[in-house]
Amino acid sequence: MQNRQWIESIKLAIINEKIDDIIEYSKSIPSFDDLKQMQTAQALIKQASEIIKKEQDKLNIEMQKIKQIKSFLN
């Protein structure tokens, strides 16, 4: 995958908060020769990380709710 195509693809995944796509693109980060592209990729990876962290927080909250319900039912 070319650098520009990777950047555009991960941008779309971030905008749409598609976790599976973000993870997939994170597995295949290309090498960058251009400093501007490197900086762009770094910023995008940071945004992707924040989205994944937000999703993890949501899942943790849901797991806590399930544990509370399970505890209540026992």
C-alpha positions as CSV (number, residue, x, y, z in Angstrom):
1,M,0.0,0.0,0.0
2,Q,1.4,3.4,-0.9
3,N,2.0,6.0,1.7
4,R,-0.7,8.4,0.6
5,Q,-3.2,5.6,0.1
6,W,-2.4,4.4,3.7
7,I,-2.9,7.9,5.1
8,E,-6.2,8.4,3.3
9,S,-7.4,4.9,4.3
10,I,-6.6,5.3,8.0
11,K,-8.1,8.8,7.9
12,L,-11.4,7.4,6.7
13,A,-11.3,4.6,9.4
14,I,-10.7,7.2,12.1
15,I,-13.5,9.5,10.9
16,N,-15.9,6.6,10.8
17,E,-14.5,5.1,14.0
18,K,-14.1,1.7,12.3
19,I,-12.0,-0.1,14.9
20,D,-11.4,-3.2,12.8
21,D,-10.0,-1.1,9.9
22,I,-7.9,1.0,12.3
23,I,-6.4,-2.2,13.7
24,E,-5.8,-3.6,10.2
25,Y,-4.0,-0.4,9.0
26,S,-2.0,-0.2,12.2
27,K,-0.6,-3.6,11.4
28,S,0.8,-2.4,8.0
29,I,2.3,1.1,8.7
30,P,4.5,1.9,5.7
31,S,7.9,3.5,5.8
32,F,7.9,7.2,5.1
33,D,10.6,9.2,3.5
34,D,8.9,12.5,3.7
35,L,8.9,14.3,7.1
36,K,5.4,15.8,6.5
37,Q,4.0,12.4,5.8
38,M,5.7,11.0,8.9
39,Q,4.2,13.7,11.0
40,T,0.8,13.1,9.5
41,A,1.0,9.4,10.1
42,Q,2.1,10.1,13.7
43,A,-0.9,12.3,14.3
44,L,-3.3,9.8,12.8
45,I,-1.8,6.9,14.9
46,K,-2.3,9.1,18.0
47,Q,-6.0,9.7,17.0
48,A,-6.5,6.0,16.2
49,S,-5.1,5.1,19.6
50,E,-7.5,7.5,21.3
51,I,-10.4,6.0,19.5
52,I,-9.4,2.5,20.5
53,K,-8.9,3.6,24.1
54,K,-12.4,5.2,24.1
55,E,-13.8,1.9,22.8
56,Q,-12.0,0.0,25.5
57,D,-13.4,2.3,28.2
58,K,-16.9,1.7,26.8
59,L,-16.4,-2.1,26.9
60,N,-15.1,-1.9,30.5
61,I,-18.2,0.0,31.5
62,E,-20.4,-2.6,29.9
63,M,-18.5,-5.4,31.5
64,Q,-19.0,-3.8,34.9
65,K,-22.7,-3.5,34.3
66,I,-22.8,-7.2,33.4
67,K,-21.0,-8.1,36.5
68,Q,-23.4,-6.0,38.6
69,I,-26.4,-7.6,37.0
70,K,-24.8,-11.1,37.5
71,S,-24.1,-10.3,41.2
72,F,-27.7,-9.0,41.6
73,L,-29.2,-12.2,40.1
74,N,-27.1,-14.5,42.3
